[in-house]
Amino acid sequence: MTLVSFRVDDAEVAEMQRWAQQLGAGRSELLREALHRYLVGLESVLDVDRWETEPLAADESAFAEVADWGPADDWSDWIE
């Protein structure tokens, strides 16, 4: 792992500390998770662009019709 250092507003540090205590996590863990989630969100935006510019190939969409079939059997009577 690499150490990353940056400046943060005092009010945000207090809020981060409050959340870390409430969640039972360390501040570093909280920041790592927040950064990870943010980066995943940014990457998903790029995924949308990729899907629009590069549609699925025939072999990648081969199971699309199967997904439309729905459940093979009605198991609702098993609930009771």
C-alpha positions as CSV (number, residue, x, y, z in Angstrom):
1,M,0.0,0.0,0.0
2,T,1.0,3.6,-0.6
3,L,0.6,6.4,1.9
4,V,-1.5,9.3,0.5
5,S,-1.6,12.6,2.4
6,F,-3.9,15.5,1.7
7,R,-5.5,18.5,3.5
8,V,-9.1,18.4,4.6
9,D,-11.4,21.0,6.2
10,D,-11.6,20.7,10.0
11,A,-15.4,20.3,9.8
12,E,-15.0,17.3,7.4
13,V,-12.4,15.7,9.7
14,A,-14.8,16.0,12.6
15,E,-17.6,14.4,10.5
16,M,-15.2,11.7,9.3
17,Q,-14.2,10.9,12.9
18,R,-17.9,10.8,14.0
19,W,-18.8,8.4,11.3
20,A,-15.7,6.2,11.9
21,Q,-16.6,5.9,15.5
22,Q,-20.3,5.2,14.7
23,L,-19.3,2.5,12.2
24,G,-16.6,1.0,14.5
25,A,-14.0,1.6,11.8
26,G,-10.7,3.5,11.6
27,R,-10.5,6.8,9.8
28,S,-8.1,5.3,7.2
29,E,-10.5,2.4,6.5
30,L,-13.4,4.8,6.1
31,L,-11.4,6.9,3.6
32,R,-10.1,3.9,1.7
33,E,-13.7,2.6,1.3
34,A,-15.0,6.0,0.3
35,L,-12.2,6.4,-2.3
36,H,-12.9,2.9,-3.6
37,R,-16.6,3.6,-4.0
38,Y,-16.0,6.9,-5.7
39,L,-13.6,5.3,-8.2
40,V,-16.0,2.5,-8.9
41,G,-18.7,5.1,-9.6
42,L,-16.4,7.0,-12.0
43,E,-15.5,3.8,-13.8
44,S,-19.2,2.9,-14.2
45,V,-19.6,6.2,-16.1
46,L,-16.9,5.1,-18.5
47,D,-18.7,1.7,-18.8
48,V,-21.8,3.4,-20.0
49,D,-19.8,5.2,-22.7
50,R,-18.2,1.9,-23.7
51,W,-21.5,0.1,-24.0
52,E,-22.9,2.8,-26.2
53,T,-19.9,2.9,-28.5
54,E,-19.2,-0.8,-28.5
55,P,-22.4,-2.9,-28.4
56,L,-22.3,-6.5,-27.4
57,A,-21.1,-9.0,-29.9
58,A,-23.3,-11.9,-30.9
59,D,-21.6,-14.4,-28.6
60,E,-21.9,-11.9,-25.7
61,S,-25.6,-11.6,-26.1
62,A,-26.3,-15.3,-26.8
63,F,-28.1,-15.8,-23.5
64,A,-30.3,-12.7,-23.7
65,E,-33.3,-14.7,-25.0
66,V,-33.0,-17.2,-22.2
67,A,-33.1,-14.4,-19.6
68,D,-36.5,-13.4,-21.0
69,W,-38.0,-16.8,-20.4
70,G,-38.6,-16.2,-16.7
71,P,-38.9,-18.9,-14.1
72,A,-39.2,-22.4,-15.4
73,D,-41.7,-23.6,-12.7
74,D,-44.2,-21.9,-10.5
75,W,-43.0,-22.6,-6.9
76,S,-45.4,-20.2,-5.2
77,D,-47.4,-23.1,-3.6
78,W,-44.3,-24.1,-1.6
79,I,-44.5,-20.9,0.5
80,E,-47.0,-22.5,2.9
